[in-house]
Amino acid sequence: MEDLIQHLKQLFDKFLYLVGIKQTPEQILMNHLKKIQLLIEAYPNDKNAWLSKGIILSDLKRYTEALECFNKVLDMDPNNVDALTKKGLALFNIERYEEAIKFFDRCLEQNLFNSSAWFNKGIALSRINRCDEAITLFDKMAIVNADDPLVWLGKSTVFAALGKFEEAEDCYKKAQLPL
């Protein structure tokens, strides 16, 4: 009976999407993108609008266009940590890991306690086979904040990539995330 109810819910959701009553996540993002673009046309120097546009484009996996937006923000505010982080992530997502690391480093120059920048840098290092450096980075991060789950999640990810599954599992447990 529960399977039938679940199936009917899925059919109803599809119906709502088809008739336009309910929007897909992509449609919602596209609508937000249109609104942000209007804001940018009215206020071309609004760095928050450019940042928002870049984030939406990244969510839509349009990373090259997103990079242009983050560059606009950084032209206006070279130390904008949000733009530095988002640009690093966009570069990471198009597998330009060396460049991404540079932007994560710039984030860390602004805020040494930015655990997201540490995490992303460590994962980027592991993607270019600099796993020992990534492990060292996560060890340093643990000294600063051993309670941060990103420390242990990152270290676990690197150990798993190295095929060291026991170490990966131990670190994952320290992250205190559900299996």
C-alpha positions in Angstrom: 0.0 0.0 0.0 2.9 2.4 0.9 4.4 1.7 -2.5 1.2 2.7 -4.2 0.9 5.9 -2.2 4.5 6.8 -3.1 3.9 6.1 -6.8 0.8 8.3 -6.8 2.7 11.1 -5.1 5.4 10.9 -7.8 2.8 10.9 -10.6 1.1 13.9 -9.0 4.4 15.8 -8.8 5.0 15.1 -12.5 1.6 16.4 -13.3 2.2 19.6 -11.3 5.5 20.1 -13.2 3.8 19.5 -16.6 1.0 21.9 -16.1 3.4 24.5 -14.6 2.0 24.7 -11.2 5.2 23.4 -9.6 8.6 24.3 -10.9 11.7 22.1 -11.1 14.8 23.3 -9.2 16.3 24.3 -12.5 13.3 26.4 -13.4 13.4 28.1 -10.1 17.1 28.9 -10.6 16.4 30.2 -14.1 13.7 32.5 -12.7 16.1 33.8 -10.1 18.7 34.3 -12.7 16.4 36.5 -14.8 15.6 38.7 -11.8 19.3 39.0 -10.9 20.1 40.0 -14.5 17.5 42.8 -14.3 19.1 44.0 -11.0 22.5 44.0 -12.7 21.1 46.0 -15.6 19.8 48.6 -13.2 22.8 48.5 -10.9 25.9 47.2 -12.8 28.3 47.9 -10.0 26.3 45.9 -7.4 28.9 43.2 -6.4 26.3 41.2 -4.4 24.1 40.9 -7.6 27.1 39.7 -9.6 28.0 37.3 -6.8 24.4 36.0 -6.7 24.5 35.5 -10.5 27.7 33.6 -10.3 26.3 31.3 -7.6 23.2 30.6 -9.6 25.2 29.9 -12.7 27.4 27.5 -10.7 24.3 25.8 -9.4 23.3 25.4 -13.0 26.7 23.9 -13.7 27.5 26.8 -16.1 31.0 27.3 -14.5 32.6 29.3 -17.2 29.9 32.0 -17.1 30.0 31.9 -13.3 33.7 32.6 -13.4 33.0 35.8 -15.3 30.7 36.9 -12.6 33.2 36.1 -9.8 35.8 38.0 -11.8 33.5 41.1 -11.9 33.1 40.9 -8.1 36.9 40.6 -7.6 37.5 43.5 -9.9 35.4 45.6 -7.6 36.6 44.0 -4.4 39.8 41.9 -4.7 39.6 40.5 -1.2 35.9 39.4 -1.3 36.1 36.0 0.5 32.8 34.8 -0.9 33.9 35.5 -4.5 37.3 34.0 -3.9 35.7 30.8 -2.5 33.1 30.5 -5.2 35.7 31.1 -7.9 37.9 28.4 -6.4 34.9 26.0 -6.4 34.0 26.8 -10.0 37.6 26.2 -11.0 37.6 23.0 -9.0 34.4 21.9 -10.8 36.0 22.3 -14.2 39.1 20.4 -13.0 41.4 23.4 -12.9 42.7 22.3 -9.5 46.0 24.3 -9.5 44.1 27.5 -10.1 41.5 26.6 -7.6 44.1 26.0 -4.9 45.4 29.6 -5.5 42.0 31.0 -4.8 41.5 28.9 -1.7 44.9 30.2 -0.5 43.7 33.7 -1.1 40.7 32.9 1.1 42.9 31.7 3.8 45.0 34.9 3.6 41.8 36.7 4.5 40.6 34.3 7.2 42.9 31.5 8.4 40.0 29.8 10.2 37.9 29.4 6.9 37.4 25.6 7.2 35.7 25.4 3.9 38.8 26.9 2.1 41.0 24.4 4.0 38.8 21.5 3.1 38.4 22.5 -0.6 42.2 23.0 -0.9 42.9 19.6 0.6 40.5 17.9 -1.8 42.0 19.8 -4.7 45.5 18.7 -3.7 44.4 15.1 -3.6 42.9 15.4 -7.1 46.3 16.3 -8.5 48.0 13.4 -6.6 49.5 15.6 -3.8 47.9 13.4 -1.2 50.7 13.7 1.3 50.4 17.4 1.2 46.6 17.1 1.6 47.0 14.9 4.7 49.5 17.4 6.2 47.0 20.2 5.5 44.2 18.3 7.3 46.6 17.5 10.2 47.3 21.3 10.6 43.6 22.0 10.4 43.0 19.5 13.2 45.4 21.4 15.4 43.3 24.6 14.9 39.9 22.9 15.3 39.8 19.1 15.9 36.0 19.3 16.3 35.4 20.5 12.8 33.8 17.6 10.8 35.4 18.9 7.6 38.9 18.1 9.0 38.0 14.4 9.3 35.8 14.2 6.3 38.6 15.6 4.1 41.2 13.4 5.6 38.8 10.4 5.2 38.3 11.3 1.5 42.1 11.4 0.9 42.7 8.1 2.7 39.9 6.5 0.6 41.5 7.8 -2.6 44.8 6.2 -1.5 43.0 2.9 -0.8 43.6 3.2 2.9 40.1 2.3 3.9 40.7 1.6 7.6 42.2 5.0 8.1 39.4 6.5 6.0 36.8 4.9 8.2 38.5 6.0 11.4 38.5 9.6 10.2 35.0 9.4 9.0 33.9 8.2 12.5 35.7 11.2 14.0 33.7 13.5 11.7 30.6 12.2 13.6 28.5 11.9 10.5 26.0 9.2 10.1 27.1 6.2 7.9 
